[in-house]
């Protein structure tokens, strides 16, 4: 590990992660033009944001930095792979890791892994359907489109907010911070699909001010305690089609997908560091 990476990681143990992230979140939500416009322009320049596919392209069209960061795309910008047996990428980004869930553990990086049960909120019964199944971790960089979509059609069974740290989730931290994705703040959504249960875990990170879902809105309980939601409520049926939006990040981060044993396989060409775009096929059913 380089000196630069060592200092970067050490600093994250020292800074007030949640306080800093919530402060940034308030700035990002500001609708004051002299605050939000420089933030958007500076971010565009720093990360080389490509606005070609965005519905709105001018700074003045966005109500806040958050509005810009979660910008919607032009219709048809991300075609959804139509195959009946195809799973699609939930987001634009890059594959961090993917493969088998072995002995209840998920591979994070060389020398690092974490517990499936811990990732899903500490409930063994919730984790059991995914033991010996498949996982994929997809990292969304700052320049990426930050809405998250369904890999396959599913009906929400359960939503769990899990409090935790807010380490950055880049390559350096993945390789050097133990249990990174199972210790950071996260939202766990379990869906029933025609191919068995699917877990979608939206992982927070440093300066990620919030995670949202289309059915419950803003998710970051101020009490910062484990919370199993009442969704879906008896009067609701939260069913989302393949490719439909399920949530979004207000700054950040990472999506971890989990599927059951012998239910699907990843495409052969997919591997660590492979770039992915929302809607393109990344896996196939085994049924």
C-alpha positions as CSV (number, residue, x, y, z in Angstrom):
1,X,0.0,0.0,0.0
2,X,1.3,3.4,-0.9
3,X,2.0,6.2,1.6
4,X,-0.8,8.2,0.0
5,X,-3.3,5.3,0.4
6,X,-2.1,4.7,4.0
7,X,-2.7,8.4,4.9
8,X,-6.1,8.4,3.2
9,X,-7.3,5.3,5.1
10,X,-5.9,6.5,8.4
11,X,-7.7,9.8,8.0
12,X,-11.1,8.1,7.7
13,X,-10.7,6.5,11.2
14,X,-10.0,10.0,12.6
15,X,-12.6,12.2,11.0
16,X,-16.2,12.5,12.3
17,X,-17.6,10.4,9.4
18,X,-21.3,11.0,10.0
19,X,-21.0,14.6,11.0
20,X,-19.0,15.4,7.9
21,X,-21.4,13.5,5.7
22,X,-24.5,15.2,7.1
23,X,-22.9,18.6,6.7
24,X,-22.0,17.9,3.0
25,X,-25.6,16.6,2.7
26,X,-27.0,19.9,3.8
27,X,-24.9,21.8,1.3
28,X,-25.9,19.3,-1.4
29,X,-29.6,19.9,-0.7
30,X,-29.3,23.7,-0.8
31,X,-31.4,25.4,-3.5
32,X,-29.5,28.7,-3.2
33,X,-28.0,29.4,-6.6
34,X,-24.7,30.8,-5.3
35,X,-24.2,27.6,-3.4
36,X,-25.5,24.9,-5.7
37,X,-24.3,26.3,-9.1
38,X,-20.5,26.5,-8.1
39,X,-20.9,23.0,-6.5
40,X,-22.3,21.5,-9.7
41,X,-19.8,23.3,-12.0
42,X,-16.9,22.3,-9.8
43,X,-18.0,18.7,-9.7
44,X,-18.5,18.5,-13.5
45,X,-15.0,19.9,-14.0
46,X,-13.3,17.7,-11.4
47,X,-14.8,14.4,-12.5
48,X,-15.4,15.1,-16.2
49,X,-19.2,14.5,-16.0
50,X,-20.7,13.6,-19.4
51,X,-24.2,15.2,-19.7
52,X,-24.9,13.7,-23.2
53,X,-27.5,11.3,-21.9
54,X,-29.0,13.5,-19.3
55,X,-32.5,15.0,-19.8
56,X,-31.5,18.3,-18.3
57,X,-28.0,19.6,-19.3
58,X,-27.7,23.1,-17.9
59,X,-26.8,24.0,-14.3
60,X,-29.7,26.3,-13.9
61,X,-32.2,23.5,-14.6
62,X,-31.3,21.7,-11.4
63,X,-32.9,22.7,-8.1
64,X,-29.9,21.6,-6.0
65,X,-26.7,19.6,-6.3
66,X,-28.6,16.5,-5.2
67,X,-31.0,17.1,-8.1
68,X,-28.0,17.2,-10.4
69,X,-26.3,14.2,-8.9
70,X,-29.5,12.0,-9.2
71,X,-30.3,13.4,-12.7
72,X,-32.5,11.3,-14.9
73,X,-31.4,10.1,-18.3
74,X,-33.0,10.7,-21.7
75,X,-35.7,8.1,-22.6
76,X,-34.0,5.1,-24.2
77,X,-30.5,6.1,-23.1
78,X,-30.1,2.7,-21.2
79,X,-32.0,0.0,-23.2
80,X,-33.0,-2.9,-21.0
81,X,-31.8,-6.4,-22.2
82,X,-35.1,-8.0,-23.1
83,X,-34.2,-11.7,-22.7
84,X,-36.5,-13.7,-20.4
85,X,-33.5,-15.4,-18.7
86,X,-31.2,-12.3,-18.5
87,X,-30.3,-10.4,-15.3
88,X,-29.3,-6.8,-16.0
89,X,-26.9,-4.5,-14.3
90,X,-28.7,-2.3,-11.7
91,X,-26.4,0.7,-12.3
92,X,-23.7,2.3,-14.3
93,X,-20.3,1.6,-12.7
94,X,-17.7,-1.2,-12.5
95,X,-17.7,-4.6,-11.0
96,X,-15.6,-4.6,-7.8
97,X,-15.9,-8.4,-7.3
98,X,-18.3,-11.2,-8.1
99,X,-18.5,-15.0,-7.7
100,X,-19.6,-17.6,-5.2
101,X,-20.8,-17.0,-1.7
102,X,-18.6,-19.6,0.0
103,X,-19.3,-20.8,3.5
104,X,-21.4,-17.7,4.2
105,X,-18.6,-15.4,3.2
106,X,-18.4,-12.8,0.4
107,X,-15.0,-11.9,-1.2
108,X,-14.1,-8.2,-0.9
109,X,-10.6,-8.0,-2.1
110,X,-7.3,-9.8,-1.8
111,X,-7.0,-10.9,1.8
112,X,-10.4,-9.4,2.7
113,X,-13.9,-10.9,3.0
114,X,-17.0,-10.4,5.1
115,X,-20.0,-12.2,6.4
116,X,-23.2,-12.6,4.3
117,X,-25.3,-12.6,7.5
118,X,-23.6,-9.4,8.8
119,X,-24.1,-7.7,5.4
120,X,-27.9,-8.5,5.5
121,X,-28.3,-7.1,9.0
122,X,-27.3,-9.9,11.3
123,X,-30.3,-12.2,10.8
124,X,-29.3,-15.8,9.9
125,X,-32.8,-16.7,8.6
126,X,-32.7,-13.7,6.2
127,X,-29.2,-14.8,4.9
128,X,-30.0,-18.5,4.6
129,X,-31.5,-18.5,1.1
130,X,-28.3,-17.0,-0.3
131,X,-25.7,-19.3,1.3
132,X,-23.6,-20.9,-1.4
133,X,-25.3,-18.6,-4.0
134,X,-23.8,-15.9,-6.1
135,X,-22.9,-12.3,-5.4
136,X,-21.7,-9.2,-7.4
137,X,-20.4,-5.9,-6.0
138,X,-20.8,-2.9,-8.3
139,X,-19.1,0.3,-7.5
140,X,-20.5,3.6,-8.7
141,X,-17.9,6.3,-9.2
142,X,-18.7,10.0,-8.7
143,X,-19.1,10.5,-12.5
144,X,-21.6,7.7,-12.9
145,X,-25.4,7.8,-13.2
146,X,-26.6,7.3,-9.6
147,X,-30.1,5.8,-9.8
148,X,-30.4,2.1,-9.1
149,X,-32.7,-0.2,-11.1
150,X,-34.0,-3.7,-10.8
151,X,-31.8,-6.5,-12.3
152,X,-35.0,-8.6,-12.7
153,X,-38.7,-8.2,-11.9
154,X,-39.3,-8.7,-8.1
155,X,-41.8,-8.1,-5.3
156,X,-40.5,-6.5,-2.1
157,X,-40.5,-8.9,0.9
158,X,-38.5,-6.9,3.4
159,X,-36.5,-3.7,3.8
160,X,-33.9,-3.3,6.5
161,X,-31.9,-0.2,7.4
162,X,-28.5,-1.1,9.0
163,X,-26.5,1.6,10.8
164,X,-22.8,1.6,10.4
165,X,-19.6,3.5,9.5
166,X,-19.1,5.6,6.4
167,X,-15.7,4.7,5.0
168,X,-15.1,5.5,1.4
169,X,-15.6,2.5,-0.9
170,X,-12.9,2.9,-3.5
171,X,-10.3,0.3,-4.4
172,X,-7.8,1.3,-1.6
173,X,-10.4,1.0,1.2
174,X,-11.8,-2.3,-0.2
175,X,-8.3,-3.8,-0.1
176,X,-7.4,-2.5,3.3
177,X,-10.5,-1.9,5.5
178,X,-11.8,-5.2,7.0
179,X,-15.4,-6.0,6.4
180,X,-15.9,-2.7,4.5
181,X,-19.3,-3.4,3.0
182,X,-20.7,-5.1,6.1
183,X,-19.6,-2.3,8.4
184,X,-20.8,0.7,6.4
185,X,-24.3,2.1,6.7
186,X,-26.6,0.3,4.3
187,X,-30.1,-0.5,3.1
188,X,-31.0,-4.1,2.5
189,X,-34.0,-4.9,0.2
190,X,-35.1,-8.5,-0.2
191,X,-37.2,-9.2,-3.3
192,X,-39.1,-12.4,-4.3
193,X,-38.5,-13.2,-8.0
194,X,-39.4,-16.0,-10.4
195,X,-35.8,-17.1,-9.8
196,X,-35.9,-17.2,-6.0
197,X,-35.1,-14.4,-3.5
198,X,-32.7,-11.6,-4.5
199,X,-31.0,-9.2,-2.1
200,X,-30.1,-5.7,-3.2
201,X,-27.8,-3.9,-0.7
202,X,-27.2,-0.2,-1.2
203,X,-24.1,0.6,0.8
204,X,-23.4,4.2,2.0
205,X,-20.0,5.8,2.1
206,X,-18.1,8.9,3.2
207,X,-20.1,12.0,2.3
208,X,-23.1,9.9,1.1
209,X,-25.8,12.0,2.6
210,X,-28.7,9.7,2.0
211,X,-30.1,6.6,0.3
212,X,-33.6,6.7,-1.2
213,X,-36.1,4.1,-2.4
214,X,-39.0,4.7,-4.7
215,X,-41.4,3.2,-2.2
216,X,-40.2,4.8,1.1
217,X,-38.3,7.9,0.0
218,X,-35.4,9.1,2.1
219,X,-33.7,6.3,4.2
220,X,-31.3,7.4,7.0
221,X,-33.1,7.1,10.3
222,X,-31.8,9.8,12.7
223,X,-31.9,7.3,15.6
224,X,-29.2,5.4,13.7
225,X,-30.4,2.0,14.9
226,X,-31.3,-1.3,13.2
227,X,-34.7,-0.8,11.6
228,X,-36.8,-3.5,9.9
229,X,-39.4,-1.6,7.9
230,X,-43.1,-2.3,7.7
231,X,-42.9,-2.4,4.0
232,X,-44.6,-3.9,2.1
233,X,-47.7,-2.9,4.1
234,X,-50.8,-5.0,3.8
235,X,-52.4,-2.5,1.5
236,X,-49.4,-2.3,-0.7
237,X,-47.8,-4.5,-3.4
238,X,-44.4,-3.2,-4.1
239,X,-43.6,-5.0,-7.4
240,X,-41.0,-3.5,-9.7
241,X,-40.3,-4.6,-13.3
242,X,-36.8,-5.5,-14.6
243,X,-35.1,-2.2,-15.4
244,X,-37.4,-0.1,-13.3
245,X,-35.9,2.4,-10.8
246,X,-35.8,1.1,-7.2
247,X,-33.6,3.7,-5.5
248,X,-30.8,6.2,-5.7
249,X,-27.8,7.5,-3.9
250,X,-27.4,11.1,-2.9
251,X,-23.6,10.9,-3.3
252,X,-21.9,7.5,-3.5
253,X,-21.6,4.4,-3.6
254,X,-21.9,0.6,-4.0
255,X,-24.6,-2.0,-4.7
256,X,-24.1,-5.6,-3.6
257,X,-26.4,-8.2,-5.3
258,X,-27.0,-11.7,-3.8
259,X,-28.8,-14.6,-5.4
260,X,-29.6,-18.2,-4.2
261,X,-27.7,-21.4,-4.9
262,X,-28.1,-22.8,-8.5
263,X,-30.4,-19.9,-9.5
264,X,-28.2,-18.0,-11.9
265,X,-24.7,-17.5,-13.2
266,X,-22.7,-14.4,-14.2
267,X,-21.8,-13.9,-17.9
268,X,-18.3,-15.5,-18.6
269,X,-16.9,-12.1,-19.8
270,X,-17.8,-10.4,-16.5
271,X,-14.9,-10.1,-14.0
272,X,-13.4,-7.7,-11.5
273,X,-13.0,-4.2,-12.9
274,X,-15.4,-4.9,-15.8
275,X,-17.3,-1.7,-16.6
276,X,-21.1,-2.1,-16.6
277,X,-24.0,0.1,-17.7
278,X,-27.5,-0.1,-16.3
279,X,-29.8,-2.4,-18.3
280,X,-27.1,-4.5,-20.0
281,X,-27.2,-8.2,-19.4
282,X,-24.7,-9.4,-16.7
283,X,-26.1,-12.8,-15.8
284,X,-28.4,-15.7,-16.9
285,X,-30.9,-17.9,-15.0
286,X,-30.1,-21.6,-14.6
287,X,-33.7,-22.7,-14.7
